[in-house]
Amino acid sequence: MTANVLIKGGRIIDPSQSIDEISDLLVIDGIITEIKTSIDRPRNSEVFDAEGKIVCPGFIDLHCHLREPGEEHKETIETGTAAAAAGGFTTVCAMPNTFPAM
């Protein structure tokens, strides 16, 4: 994957910046450098069509059950965090319902 990414036409939501708009978003070397209505594709960049999709900072799950240790047959840290990441969650706060409690 390239370090430069252009996300086209997504609904960009970032409450910390008071942004809620349909725009393009440009990431260069891992840093968001531009958000505006239309951005021309820079050379050596990968383009993602985000029309009809939401582009936002990662979500935080304040109440998840990872079940490890003690009930790994229900969920493990590995499977729970993989599922969270697939759903757009970048931070999870695990409940202490493990054996022993953690």
C-alpha positions as CSV (number, residue, x, y, z in Angstrom):
1,M,0.0,0.0,0.0
2,T,1.3,3.5,-0.8
3,A,1.8,6.1,1.8
4,N,-0.4,8.6,-0.2
5,V,-4.1,8.0,-0.2
6,L,-6.9,10.1,-1.7
7,I,-10.4,9.3,-0.4
8,K,-13.0,10.6,-2.8
9,G,-16.6,11.8,-2.2
10,G,-17.2,10.4,1.3
11,R,-19.2,12.0,4.1
12,I,-16.4,13.2,6.4
13,I,-17.4,13.5,10.0
14,D,-14.9,14.8,12.6
15,P,-16.6,16.3,15.7
16,S,-13.3,17.6,17.0
17,Q,-12.9,19.8,13.9
18,S,-16.7,20.6,13.5
19,I,-16.6,18.8,10.1
20,D,-19.7,17.1,8.6
21,E,-19.5,17.3,4.8
22,I,-19.2,15.4,1.6
23,S,-15.6,16.0,0.5
24,D,-12.4,14.5,-0.6
25,L,-9.6,13.7,1.9
26,L,-5.9,13.5,1.1
27,V,-3.4,11.6,3.3
28,I,0.3,12.0,2.5
29,D,2.8,9.9,4.5
30,G,0.1,9.0,7.0
31,I,-1.0,12.6,7.7
32,I,-4.2,14.2,6.6
33,T,-3.1,17.2,4.5
34,E,-6.2,18.3,2.8
35,I,-10.0,18.1,3.1
36,K,-12.0,19.9,0.4
37,T,-14.8,19.4,-2.2
38,S,-12.5,18.2,-5.0
39,I,-8.9,17.2,-4.8
40,D,-6.9,16.2,-7.9
41,R,-5.2,12.8,-7.6
42,P,-1.5,13.3,-6.7
43,R,1.1,11.1,-8.5
44,N,1.9,7.9,-6.6
45,S,-1.3,7.9,-4.7
46,E,-4.0,5.2,-4.2
47,V,-7.6,6.4,-4.7
48,F,-10.6,5.0,-2.7
49,D,-14.1,5.8,-3.9
50,A,-16.0,6.6,-0.6
51,E,-19.3,7.8,-2.2
52,G,-22.1,6.8,0.1
53,K,-19.7,6.0,2.9
54,I,-18.7,7.7,6.1
55,V,-15.1,8.7,6.7
56,C,-14.4,9.5,10.4
57,P,-11.9,9.0,13.2
58,G,-12.0,5.5,14.8
59,F,-14.8,4.7,17.2
60,I,-14.3,3.8,20.9
61,D,-16.2,0.9,22.4
62,L,-16.6,1.6,26.2
63,H,-18.2,-1.7,27.0
64,C,-16.9,-4.8,25.3
65,H,-16.5,-8.4,26.6
66,L,-13.2,-10.0,25.6
67,R,-13.6,-12.9,28.1
68,E,-9.9,-13.8,28.3
69,P,-8.7,-15.3,30.6
70,G,-11.2,-17.9,31.6
71,E,-13.8,-18.0,28.9
72,E,-11.8,-18.1,25.7
73,H,-14.5,-20.4,24.1
74,K,-16.7,-17.2,24.0
75,E,-14.1,-14.6,22.9
76,T,-10.4,-14.0,23.0
77,I,-8.5,-10.7,23.0
78,E,-7.3,-11.6,19.4
79,T,-10.8,-12.3,18.0
80,G,-12.5,-9.5,19.9
81,T,-10.0,-6.8,18.8
82,A,-10.0,-8.1,15.2
83,A,-13.8,-7.8,15.1
84,A,-13.6,-4.3,16.6
85,A,-11.1,-3.2,14.1
86,A,-13.2,-4.6,11.2
87,G,-16.1,-2.5,12.5
88,G,-14.1,0.7,12.7
89,F,-13.2,0.7,16.4
90,T,-9.7,1.7,17.2
91,T,-10.1,1.6,21.0
92,V,-11.9,-0.9,23.2
93,C,-12.4,-0.9,27.0
94,A,-12.9,-4.5,28.2
95,M,-15.2,-5.3,31.0
96,P,-13.6,-7.2,34.0
97,N,-15.9,-10.2,33.6
98,T,-13.0,-12.6,33.2
99,F,-11.8,-15.4,35.4
100,P,-9.8,-14.1,37.3
101,A,-11.2,-10.5,36.9
102,M,-8.7,-8.2,35.2
